[in-house]
Amino acid sequence: NPALVYEPKFDGIRALVSLEPATGQPRVRLWSRNGNDKTSQFPEVVKGLREFALRLKAPVLLDGEVVALDARGEPGGFQQLQGRMHLKGERDIAREATAQRAAFIAFDILRDGGEDLRPLILTHRRARLERIFGASGSAEVRHGEYAAGDGRRLYARAMEQGWEGLVAKRADSRYES
C-alpha cells in the first residue's frame, strides 16, 4: 500500500531525546513518554548522544526507543532492560550499563533548531531525520529503518530476527503529541 510506511517495532522504552549542541559538552535529556527523566539511567546511551550532538548544527528533539542490545549488537527484548528501569544509584547504574548495553533508535524528529516539524507529513520528517543522521550513527545512537509502500521484506526480517513486530503509519500523517 503506497499510503503506508512500515517501521520495526522493537521491544524497548519509548523515549524523547533533546540534544543541544555545544562545544565540549552538549546538553542531552532523555525522558519516557510519561515524562520521567531517564537521562541518568542510560549513561552509555547519553555518551553516544553527546558524541552525536557534537556534529549537529542546531538543537533537535527526537522520538524513538531505548532498546537493550544483544551479544551481536542488535535490539533485544524488553526483559533485558527491566533490570535498569528503576535504578537510582550511580554504581548500580554503571554496573548494569556494563552488563546490559543499550542504544537509542530514533524513528522521528519533532524539532530541528527553532522549527517545529510536527505539522510536516511523516515522509518529510523522515527525510529530515535521515539528513541529520547522514552516514553517522553509532552502536548507541541509530536511526531506524523503514519501508515505504511494501513492508513484506521488512516483515520477513522482523520474523527472522525476533522483533516485536512492525508499525504501519500513514505516509502523510502529521505528528500528534
C-alpha positions as a printed Julia matrix, in Angstrom:
177×3 Matrix{Float64}:
  0.0     0.0    0.0
  1.77    3.21  -1.14
 -0.02    5.24   1.53
  1.78    3.37   4.33
  5.26    3.33   5.81
  6.46    0.33   7.84
  8.99    0.52  10.7
 10.45   -2.08  13.06
  8.76   -2.23  16.46
 11.43   -3.06  18.96
 10.71   -4.2   22.47
 12.11   -1.17  24.33
 11.24    2.04  26.14
  9.66    4.81  24.08
 11.73    7.94  24.65
 12.07   11.57  23.64
 15.6    12.93  23.36
 16.57   16.58  23.42
 20.04   17.39  22.06
 21.57   20.84  22.32
 24.95   21.04  20.59
 27.71   22.95  22.31
 31.46   22.86  22.18
 32.81   20.47  24.74
 29.72   19.16  26.49
 26.42   19.15  24.57
 23.25   19.03  26.68
 21.32   15.77  26.47
 17.98   14.94  28.07
 16.19   11.65  27.69
 12.73   11.06  29.09
  9.96    8.47  28.84
  6.61    9.13  27.2
  5.21    9.56  30.74
  7.63   12.46  31.29
 10.02   10.56  33.59
 13.63   11.68  33.23
 15.71    8.67  32.14
 18.95   10.52  31.4
 20.94    9.14  34.33
 19.7     5.56  33.82
 21.38    5.04  30.46
 24.89    6.59  30.67
 26.25    4.73  27.63
 23.32    5.98  25.53
 23.8     9.54  26.81
 27.53    9.34  26.0
 26.67    8.25  22.43
 24.06   11.03  22.16
 26.62   13.63  23.33
 29.07   12.45  20.68
 26.32   12.61  18.08
 25.26   16.09  19.25
 28.8    17.4   18.64
 28.11   17.0   14.9
 24.8    18.89  14.99
 24.41   22.47  13.84
 21.24   23.14  15.86
 19.25   21.62  18.73
 16.94   18.73  17.84
 14.13   16.83  19.52
 13.96   13.15  18.55
 11.36   10.48  19.17
 12.49    6.89  19.39
 13.14    3.9   21.56
 15.78    2.84  24.06
 16.48   -0.82  23.43
 18.65   -3.47  25.04
 21.39   -4.81  22.77
 22.08   -8.49  22.39
 25.54  -10.05  22.01
 25.54   -9.15  18.27
 24.69   -5.5   18.98
 21.13   -5.96  17.71
 17.99   -4.86  19.59
 16.93   -7.45  22.17
 13.89   -7.98  24.35
 12.33   -5.67  26.91
 13.07   -8.06  29.78
 16.77   -7.3   29.23
 16.06   -3.64  30.11
 13.88   -4.32  33.14
 16.85   -4.57  35.49
 17.8    -1.0   34.56
 14.38    0.66  34.67
 14.23    1.87  38.25
 17.86    2.02  39.36
 18.92    5.23  41.1
 22.43    4.71  42.47
 25.32    5.62  40.17
 27.27    2.47  41.0
 24.26    0.21  40.31
 23.53    2.02  37.05
 27.17    1.74  35.92
 27.24   -1.97  36.75
 24.05   -2.65  34.77
 25.21   -0.47  31.84
 28.28   -2.69  31.56
 26.29   -5.92  31.97
 23.48   -4.96  29.58
 24.27   -2.41  26.88
 21.51   -0.24  25.45
 21.02    2.0   22.43
 18.68    4.75  21.24
 16.99    4.22  17.89
 15.39    7.4   16.5
 12.34    7.0   14.31
 11.07   10.59  14.14
 12.21   14.18  14.54
  9.92   16.76  16.12
 12.1    19.86  16.21
 15.1    20.99  14.19
 16.62   24.19  15.53
 13.73   26.58  16.08
 11.47   24.79  13.61
  8.55   22.68  14.85
  8.39   19.74  12.43
  5.25   18.11  13.84
  2.97   19.7   11.18
  5.07   18.14   8.38
  3.99   14.81   6.94
  5.85   11.7    8.08
  7.85   11.19   4.89
  9.18   14.76   5.1
 10.11   14.34   8.77
 11.85   11.04   7.94
 13.84   12.73   5.16
 14.89   15.4    7.67
 15.86   12.75  10.24
 18.0    10.92   7.68
 19.64   14.15   6.55
 20.58   14.98  10.16
 22.0    11.5   10.74
 23.68   11.29   7.34
 26.14    8.42   7.36
 26.79    8.91  11.06
 25.44    6.98  13.93
 27.0     4.56  16.35
 26.26    1.4   18.26
 24.45    3.52  20.88
 22.71    6.04  18.58
 20.99    5.0   15.37
 18.06    5.95  13.24
 15.53    3.27  12.5
 14.94    1.9    9.06
 11.63    1.93   7.29
  9.98    0.61   4.16
  7.58    2.73   2.15
  4.65    1.07   0.39
  5.62   -2.58   0.72
  6.58   -3.92   4.14
  6.92   -7.61   3.21
 10.75   -7.72   3.22
 10.89   -5.81   6.5
  8.25   -8.17   7.91
 10.35  -11.18   6.91
 13.33   -9.65   8.76
 11.13   -8.96  11.8
 10.18  -12.62  11.92
 13.74  -13.8   11.31
 15.32  -11.53  13.92
 12.58  -11.78  16.55
 11.49   -8.14  16.59
  8.3    -7.33  18.45
  6.72   -6.62  15.07
  6.18   -3.79  12.59
  4.41   -0.48  12.96
  2.41    0.75   9.97
  1.97    4.51   9.69
  0.27    6.7    7.13
  2.97    8.3    4.96
  1.08   11.61   5.02
  0.45   11.64   8.79
  1.38   14.57  10.95
  2.87   14.07  14.41
  0.35   14.3   17.21
  1.83   14.98  20.64
